[in-house]
Amino acid sequence: MTSFRATVLGLTVVMLVVGLSAPHEAAAGSIKGTVVLKGTTPELRKLAVTIDQYVCGKEKNPEDLVLSPQGGIRSAVVWLDKPPATAAFEALPSTSSMDQKECMFSPRVVIVPAGGRIDFLNSDRLLHNLHSAPSANPPFNRTQPKGRTITISFSHPEIIRVTCDLHSWMRGWVVVAEHPFYALTGGAGEFELRGLPPGRYTLKVWQERLGTISKDVVVGDQDPTTVTLEMPAR
């Protein structure tokens, strides 16, 4: 019995010593926040539809700036300027999709990682075309009848505008991400970036009408780190 107790005591001491001497990994934190408009809301005029009204309708609500009742900005892109070198992150989906419904791109903004692809769909019963002239990625100009899916790959990080030459009001945006720490704001302007070790980070925000802003944020012991990002009205 004495030998057994001595063995157990010895194992306990060893476990305590190992536990004290082993390095502790810093717990991952998150940045949780809201992107809001600062200043007077600009006038948002409806877009006149001059062709294919039997599918497109007679006018369209502008989607270049969509706000919640509290001023939250929908479909803004938030990302880390310089991501942490070692962090437990969740990879972005390698394939996303963008549809054309009632002569509008849906969703209007899509994030895809560098090396990923987008399936462009056409759910309208008329002809569209996909037209874009990126800087870092190859340009494309493809006609697209109803029901056809066109898949395009994007190798280099950049923000790309997509249009339809047949319907001049149509706009879509592809954000090719350099790393996984990107987020698209929801209907209230909310976003979250997870898997971040403590430290100082620079957040960047892009919105198609308001441009780009930056803000420094410190992730500490309190999780999540909350932040409000204000984009000046234009």
Secondary structure as GFF3:
##gff-version 3
##sequence-region A 1 234
A	DSSP	alpha_helix	2	21	.	.	.	ID=ss1
A	DSSP	beta_strand	29	38	.	.	.	ID=ss2
A	DSSP	beta_strand	47	48	.	.	.	ID=ss3
A	DSSP	alpha_helix	53	56	.	.	.	ID=ss4
A	DSSP	beta_strand	59	60	.	.	.	ID=ss5
A	DSSP	beta_strand	77	80	.	.	.	ID=ss6
A	DSSP	beta_strand	95	101	.	.	.	ID=ss7
A	DSSP	beta_strand	104	106	.	.	.	ID=ss8
A	DSSP	beta_strand	109	113	.	.	.	ID=ss9
A	DSSP	beta_strand	116	120	.	.	.	ID=ss10
A	DSSP	beta_strand	128	132	.	.	.	ID=ss11
A	DSSP	beta_strand	140	144	.	.	.	ID=ss12
A	DSSP	beta_strand	150	154	.	.	.	ID=ss13
A	DSSP	beta_strand	158	163	.	.	.	ID=ss14
A	DSSP	beta_strand	171	177	.	.	.	ID=ss15
A	DSSP	beta_strand	182	184	.	.	.	ID=ss16
A	DSSP	beta_strand	190	196	.	.	.	ID=ss17
A	DSSP	beta_strand	199	207	.	.	.	ID=ss18
A	DSSP	beta_strand	211	219	.	.	.	ID=ss19
A	DSSP	beta_strand	225	232	.	.	.	ID=ss20
###
